Amino acid sequence: MAEKKNTSYPKENINILFLENISDVAVKHFQSNGYKNVKKLTGAISEDELVKVIKDVHLIGIRSKTKITSRVLEAAKKLQAIGCFCIGVNQVDLNKAKQNGVAVFNAPYSNTRSVAELVIGASIMLIRKIIDKDKAAHQGAWMKDSTGSHELRGKTIGIIGYGNIGSQVSVLAESLGLKVIFYDVETKLPLGNATDVKSLKALLQQSDIVTLHVPETSLTKNMINKTNLKHFKKGAILLNYARGEVVELPALRKALLDGHLSGAAIDVFPVEPEKNGDTFTTVLQGLPNVLLTPHIGGSTLEAQSNIGEDVSNKLFNYLEKGVSTGSHSIPALSLPPQEGAHRILHIHKNVPGVLSQINTLLSENHINILGQYLKTNDTIGYVVLDIDKHLSKNAMELMRSVKETLKVRMLY
């Protein structure tokens, strides 16, 4: 049975749009709680299309293909929150979302296991040269040969980026008998017997297998390039299940053709097709012992269900309770419900004096504050006000009149 929510707004007026075939878990979450206008589309849509449809949308859910640009956000006058049903949020203009008071949520942990398992599976396929033997078998050739094939046990795996996924790879790899080393720009606590190394060069020189788990930033773009590829051990393998811009693919192609690297698994690319069935090309096509997959690192039913539940919970709690924990744009606040009160959410530019204005206006109008919460980030402030039900009829208009206001919303 759905939990009863004491919201003052009519739920039938809330429009929710889910794109890119987001899990039905998210759709059912809102429908079971009384939201009728939930629309789900299977693919991404262009910026021009999004500008047209988003003007009446209150919540939008996307994955990695849909771009929420500054232009889209400018058209999204009713938008309260964006749910990124994936690990990253780089497809959203976060600065513009902050300026517009739009909360942005994602699921940084939900597909960790799926990616980590695929990394281990791909490592076994590559180090045993299964890719080539499979291709030969399909073509009718019998390649029963152990040349160049190895066990994982006793080899060294180097993990670049020891975050949620990298550390999970570490645990799985060690359980298979691999020696684990890692490199991260931030100090991270090693799990099990993993060892951190002090430089990228040192990791590359020691590793039989190198796996990437870093975000896409100006610092990580082409971090594996023709210079760094020279530091790899001869015969090493490279896996990229992180971001497409992290590896310089022409340089990787050369390293594979020269025999310096013995194999690679690449799941992400600098330019990827918009939808299933579109033509895809890469300089790595046709190379021996190279596993190419279409950005499916986290594409398991379990992961998509977990992501659907995680992000929809965050969107739901923000919409109905004002809870912003996990947001990349709105300061994090988690607060209990207040009986016998109206709850008003006020998002404003982070400048001195706003809270003083709010309190002065409420005081001058004899409106009693039962609870007040404030959190700020570099751009905006987020105030949650619980005020006496009997004294709050004009409170919303008063809050809108506060200078530097970005958004005002009453929950109940």
C-alpha positions in Angstrom: 0.0 0.0 0.0 1.4 3.4 -0.9 2.4 5.7 1.9 0.0 8.5 2.4 1.6 11.9 1.8 0.3 15.1 3.2 1.0 17.4 0.2 -0.9 20.5 -0.4 -0.3 20.6 -4.2 -2.6 18.5 -6.5 -0.6 15.6 -7.7 -2.5 15.4 -11.0 -0.8 18.7 -11.9 2.7 17.4 -11.6 4.3 16.3 -14.9 7.1 13.8 -14.8 9.1 12.8 -17.9 11.4 9.8 -18.0 13.7 9.4 -21.0 16.1 6.7 -22.3 14.0 3.7 -21.2 14.6 4.3 -17.5 13.6 1.3 -15.3 9.8 0.8 -14.7 10.7 0.8 -11.0 10.9 4.6 -11.1 7.6 4.9 -13.0 5.8 2.6 -10.6 7.2 4.5 -7.6 5.5 7.7 -8.6 2.3 6.1 -9.9 1.8 4.1 -6.7 2.0 7.4 -4.8 -0.7 9.1 -6.7 1.2 10.8 -9.6 -0.8 10.1 -12.8 1.1 12.2 -15.3 4.2 10.1 -15.6 5.5 9.7 -19.2 8.2 7.3 -20.3 10.1 7.4 -23.6 12.5 4.7 -24.7 15.2 7.0 -26.3 17.0 10.3 -25.8 15.6 13.4 -27.5 17.5 16.3 -29.1 18.0 19.7 -27.5 15.4 21.3 -29.8 12.8 18.7 -28.9 13.6 19.0 -25.2 13.2 22.8 -25.2 9.7 22.3 -26.6 8.5 19.6 -24.2 10.2 20.6 -20.9 8.3 23.9 -20.3 5.5 22.0 -18.4 7.7 19.4 -16.8 8.3 19.4 -13.0 10.6 16.3 -12.8 12.8 14.8 -15.5 14.7 11.6 -15.5 17.6 11.0 -18.0 20.5 8.7 -18.5 23.8 9.5 -20.3 22.6 10.5 -23.8 20.2 13.3 -23.0 21.9 16.7 -22.6 20.3 19.2 -20.1 22.0 22.3 -21.5 21.7 25.9 -20.4 19.2 26.5 -23.2 17.0 23.6 -22.0 17.1 24.8 -18.4 16.2 28.3 -19.5 13.0 26.9 -21.0 12.2 24.7 -18.0 10.3 27.2 -16.0 8.5 24.6 -13.8 11.3 22.2 -13.4 12.1 21.3 -9.8 14.6 18.4 -10.2 16.6 16.4 -12.6 17.3 12.7 -12.0 20.4 11.3 -13.7 19.7 7.5 -13.7 23.4 6.7 -14.0 26.7 7.4 -12.3 27.7 10.8 -13.7 26.0 14.2 -14.0 28.3 15.6 -16.7 25.4 15.6 -19.2 23.8 18.4 -17.1 24.8 22.1 -17.0 25.3 22.1 -13.2 26.1 25.8 -13.0 22.9 26.7 -14.8 20.9 24.2 -12.6 22.3 25.9 -9.5 21.4 29.4 -10.8 17.9 28.2 -11.6 17.4 26.4 -8.2 17.0 23.0 -9.9 18.1 20.0 -7.8 20.2 17.4 -9.7 20.5 13.8 -8.4 22.3 10.7 -9.6 23.1 7.1 -8.5 26.8 7.0 -7.8 26.8 3.5 -6.3 23.9 1.5 -7.9 25.7 -0.1 -10.8 29.1 -0.6 -9.1 28.9 -4.3 -8.9 27.8 -4.7 -12.6 30.8 -2.7 -13.9 33.3 -4.4 -11.6 32.1 -7.9 -12.6 32.5 -7.0 -16.3 36.0 -5.7 -15.7 37.0 -9.0 -14.2 35.3 -11.0 -16.9 36.9 -9.0 -19.7 40.3 -9.4 -18.0 39.9 -13.2 -18.2 38.8 -13.0 -21.8 41.8 -10.9 -22.8 44.5 -12.6 -20.8 43.4 -15.9 -22.3 43.0 -14.5 -25.8 39.4 -15.8 -25.9 38.4 -12.9 -28.3 40.6 -14.3 -31.1 39.7 -18.0 -30.4 36.0 -17.2 -30.4 36.3 -15.3 -33.7 38.2 -18.2 -35.3 35.7 -20.8 -34.1 32.8 -18.8 -35.6 34.8 -18.7 -38.9 35.4 -22.5 -38.8 39.0 -22.5 -37.6 40.3 -24.6 -34.7 42.8 -22.6 -32.6 43.6 -24.9 -29.7 46.8 -23.1 -28.6 48.1 -21.9 -25.2 50.6 -19.4 -26.6 50.2 -16.0 -25.0 47.4 -17.3 -22.7 47.8 -16.8 -18.9 46.0 -17.2 -15.6 44.9 -14.1 -13.7 46.3 -15.6 -10.5 49.7 -14.0 -9.6 49.4 -11.1 -12.1 49.2 -7.4 -11.1 46.2 -5.4 -11.8 46.6 -1.6 -11.7 43.4 0.4 -10.9 43.4 4.1 -12.0 40.8 5.8 -9.9 40.0 4.0 -6.6 36.4 5.2 -6.1 33.2 3.2 -5.8 33.9 1.0 -8.8 37.7 0.9 -8.6 37.6 -0.3 -5.0 35.0 -3.0 -5.9 37.2 -4.2 -8.7 40.0 -4.3 -6.1 38.0 -6.7 -3.8 37.0 -9.0 -6.7 40.5 -9.1 -8.2 42.2 -9.9 -4.9 39.7 -12.8 -4.4 41.0 -14.3 -7.7 44.6 -14.1 -6.6 45.6 -10.9 -8.3 48.0 -8.5 -6.8 46.2 -5.1 -6.6 47.8 -1.7 -6.9 46.0 1.6 -7.5 46.6 5.2 -8.2 44.3 8.1 -7.3 44.8 11.8 -7.1 43.1 11.8 -3.7 44.2 9.8 -0.7 42.1 6.6 -0.5 42.0 3.8 2.2 43.2 0.6 0.5 40.8 -2.4 0.8 42.3 -5.8 1.6 45.9 -6.1 0.6 45.7 -3.4 -2.2 48.6 -1.0 -2.3 48.6 2.6 -3.5 51.4 3.9 -5.8 52.5 7.5 -5.9 52.4 8.1 -9.7 50.6 7.0 -12.8 53.9 6.1 -14.4 54.7 3.7 -11.5 51.4 2.0 -11.8 51.7 1.5 -15.6 55.2 0.1 -15.3 54.2 -2.6 -12.7 50.8 -3.7 -14.1 49.9 -6.7 -16.3 46.3 -5.3 -16.4 45.4 -1.6 -16.3 41.8 -0.7 -15.7 40.4 2.9 -15.7 37.8 4.2 -13.3 38.0 8.0 -13.4 35.6 10.8 -14.2 35.8 12.9 -17.4 37.5 16.1 -16.5 40.1 18.3 -18.1 42.8 16.4 -16.0 41.7 13.0 -17.2 41.2 13.8 -20.9 43.6 11.6 -22.9 45.4 10.6 -19.7 46.3 7.4 -21.6 48.1 8.8 -24.6 51.1 8.0 -26.8 53.5 9.1 -24.0 51.9 7.1 -21.2 51.4 4.0 -23.4 55.2 3.7 -23.6 55.3 3.1 -19.9 53.0 0.0 -20.0 54.7 -3.3 -19.6 55.1 -5.2 -22.9 52.1 -7.5 -23.3 49.9 -5.7 -20.8 46.2 -5.2 -21.4 44.1 -2.1 -21.0 40.4 -1.8 -20.0 38.4 1.4 -20.1 34.9 1.3 -18.5 35.1 4.9 -17.4 34.7 7.7 -19.9 35.3 7.9 -23.6 37.7 10.8 -23.6 40.1 9.2 -21.2 42.0 7.2 -23.8 43.6 8.5 -27.0 42.3 5.8 -29.3 44.7 6.3 -32.3 47.6 5.9 -29.9 46.1 2.8 -28.4 45.6 1.4 -31.9 49.3 1.8 -32.6 50.3 0.2 -29.3 48.2 -2.8 -30.1 49.4 -3.1 -33.7 53.1 -2.8 -32.6 52.5 -5.6 -30.1 53.4 -3.4 -27.1 49.9 -4.1 -25.7 48.5 -7.6 -26.1 44.8 -6.6 -25.8 42.2 -4.1 -24.8 38.6 -3.9 -23.7 36.8 -0.6 -24.5 33.3 0.1 -23.5 33.1 3.9 -23.8 34.1 6.1 -26.8 34.6 9.9 -27.4 31.6 9.9 -29.8 28.8 7.4 -29.4 25.7 6.7 -31.4 22.5 8.4 -30.3 20.4 5.2 -30.3 20.4 1.4 -30.8 21.0 0.5 -34.4 22.9 3.6 -35.4 26.2 3.2 -37.3 29.2 3.0 -35.0 32.9 3.3 -36.1 36.1 3.4 -34.2 39.8 3.0 -35.1 39.9 -0.1 -32.9 37.6 -2.2 -35.1 39.2 -5.3 -36.6 42.2 -5.4 -34.3 43.1 -8.8 -32.7 42.3 -9.5 -29.0 40.2 -6.3 -28.7 36.8 -6.4 -27.0 34.5 -3.6 -28.0 31.2 -3.1 -26.2 28.5 -0.4 -26.6 28.7 1.4 -23.2 27.1 -1.5 -21.3 29.3 -1.5 -18.2 26.3 -0.9 -15.9 23.7 -2.4 -18.2 22.3 -5.2 -16.1 18.7 -5.6 -15.0 19.9 -5.6 -11.4 21.8 -2.4 -11.9 19.0 -0.6 -13.7 16.5 -1.7 -11.1 18.8 -0.4 -8.3 19.4 2.9 -10.2 15.6 3.3 -10.8 14.9 2.8 -7.1 17.8 5.0 -5.9 17.2 8.1 -8.1 13.4 7.9 -7.9 13.6 7.8 -4.1 15.8 11.0 -4.2 13.4 12.8 -6.6 10.4 11.7 -4.5 11.9 12.8 -1.2 12.8 16.2 -2.7 9.4 16.7 -4.2 7.4 15.7 -1.2 9.7 16.4 1.8 12.2 19.0 0.5 15.1 16.5 1.3 18.0 17.5 -0.9 20.6 14.9 0.3 22.6 13.7 -2.7 21.9 16.7 -4.8 24.8 18.2 -6.9 23.2 21.6 -7.1 21.0 22.3 -4.1 22.7 22.3 -0.6 22.0 19.1 1.3 19.3 19.2 3.9 17.5 16.3 5.5 14.7 17.2 7.9 11.9 15.5 9.8 8.2 16.4 9.1 6.6 19.0 11.4 3.0 18.4 12.6 0.6 21.3 12.6 2.7 23.4 10.2 3.1 24.5 6.7 6.4 23.8 5.1 7.9 26.3 2.6 11.0 25.8 0.6 13.0 28.9 -0.4 15.9 28.8 -2.8 17.9 32.0 -3.2 21.2 33.4 -4.4 23.9 33.0 -1.7 24.4 36.6 -0.7 24.4 38.1 2.8 21.2 39.2 4.4 18.6 36.9 2.8 17.8 35.0 6.0 17.5 38.3 7.8 15.0 39.5 5.2 12.9 36.3 5.6 12.8 36.5 9.3 12.0 40.3 9.3 9.1 39.9 6.9 7.6 37.0 8.8 8.0 38.8 12.1 6.5 42.0 10.8 3.5 40.0 9.6 3.2 38.1 12.9 3.9 34.7 11.3 5.3 32.2 13.8 8.2 30.1 12.8 8.1 26.5 14.2 11.3 25.3 12.5 13.9 26.8 10.3 16.8 25.1 8.4 19.4 26.8 6.2 22.2 25.4 4.1 24.4 27.1 1.4 26.8 26.3 -1.3 29.0 28.6 -3.4 26.1 29.7 -5.5 22.7 29.4 -3.7 21.1 29.1 -0.3 18.3 26.7 0.6 15.9 27.6 3.5 13.2 25.2 4.8 10.6 27.0 6.9 7.9 25.3 9.0 5.4 27.9 10.0 2.2 27.9 12.0 -0.8 26.8 9.9 -3.1 29.5 11.3 -0.7 32.4 10.5 0.7 31.5 7.1 -1.9 32.5 4.4 0.3 35.2 2.9 3.6 33.6 3.7 4.2 32.4 0.2 3.8 35.9 -1.3 6.1 37.3 1.3 8.8 34.7 0.5 8.5 35.5 -3.2 9.1 39.2 -2.5 12.5 38.5 -0.8 15.3 39.9 -2.9 17.5 37.3 -4.6 14.8 34.7 -4.6 15.1 31.9 -7.2 12.3 29.5 -6.3 9.6 29.2 -3.6 7.5 26.1 -3.1 5.0 25.0 -0.5 5.0 21.3 0.3 2.0 21.1 2.7 
